Amino acid sequence: MGYGALADLVQLLLEQVGVTEQGAERIAGDFAGYFAAGGFVMPPLVLAAVLLWFAIGYRVAALRMGTTRDVQDLLERYAGHPPARTRGIVDDAAVRGLALAREGHAHLRRWLDDEFMAYEAELKKFSRLTVTLVEVAPIMGLLGTVVGMIETFDSLRDMALFTQSGGIAGGISQALFTTQMGLVVAIPGLIMHGLLRKKQQAIRMELARIKDLLCTEPAGFFLPRAETAPDQTAPQRQADG
């Protein structure tokens, strides 16, 4: 796809979101010119930006805790009144954990670990891709700058003395477009990754608390009274009597 076709595509998209034809044409022309000024490094950088924000958008949607209640209160509430629909990972894990506790498995911790593996995988999904793109984008921008500087100084052999200053300035300006683009991609991505990583750690801690509470507290603390296990000490007391 050439830069002219790219400009036409950007103009079409802008018109679809309500931008006037003149405004869309001007923005599309500026974008195509900026895209062409960066050289061959710009297409990979734009692709990296698209992939980065796709991954960030997915993680924002996936890393939903649900309720802000304390986990212990959440378990007590859902034990008697399970929700028809959960709103996040912690809510879903609480409901599923209580369901496993009701089944009375001998080694509940192992069952919970196996069941919660899907949540752990969801928490880490696209995290490595986000980090990789944030790290690679500035390096790709630097590569474009180096290539632009090499071409600039190489072209000085055919330039007159009085045009050297302008030629160097113009070449450096073009070369720095890629560095600028690399930083524009990397800095917001780095900030968003840090925020999402903190949220991921908070959700992981809540999942660990759910497992600890379900494995250490008596079943009757969470489950409705009618569903509690029968008193196993009664026969022993009668025998002692």
C-alpha positions, 0 to 999 in steps of 0.5 A: 500500500502506497502513502497515497492509498494510506492517506485515502484510507485515513481520510475515509476513516475520519469521515466515518467518525464525523470529521468534515471532508476538508478536515479529514483531507488535511489530517490524512495529508499530514499523516501521510507526510509524517509517515513518509518522512520516517522512511522504512521504519515507520510501517513497523512502528505503526504496526507495533502501536496497533498491536500494543494498544490491542493488547492493552485494550484486551488486558483492560477488559480482562483485568476486571476484579468485579466487586470491591468487597472484602474477599471474606465478606464476598464469600459469605454473601455468595455462599447464601446468594450466588449471583446470576452473573459475575462481573469480574475475575474475583467474583467468578473465582469466589463462586467457583471456589464455593461450588468446589467447597460444596462438593466436599473434595478431600484435597480442596487446595489441589482442586482450587489450584487446578480450577484457578489456573485458567484465571492465572493464564488470563491475568498474564495474557498479552503481558509479555507482548506488551513489554516486548513492544514497549522495549522494541519501539524506541530501538526501532526509532533509533534505528530509523534515526541512524539510517537517516543520519547515514543518508544525510551525511552520505548526501553531503558529498554532492552538496555545495558548501552554502547548502550544507547547513540546510541539508544537514538540518533537513536530514536530521529533522527527517531522521528524528521522526522515527525516534519521536514515533518510537517514544510516542509508542513506548511511553504511554504503553509503559505507563499503561503496562505499569498500571495494569501490572499493579492491578494484576498483582492485586487480583492475584492476591485476592485469588490467593486469599480465596483459596486460603479462606476456603481451605482453612475456615470451617465449611459452615462459615461459608455455606448455608446452615442446611448445607453444612457437613453433619457433626462427626463428633456426635457418635464419638461423644455417645460412645464415650458416654 
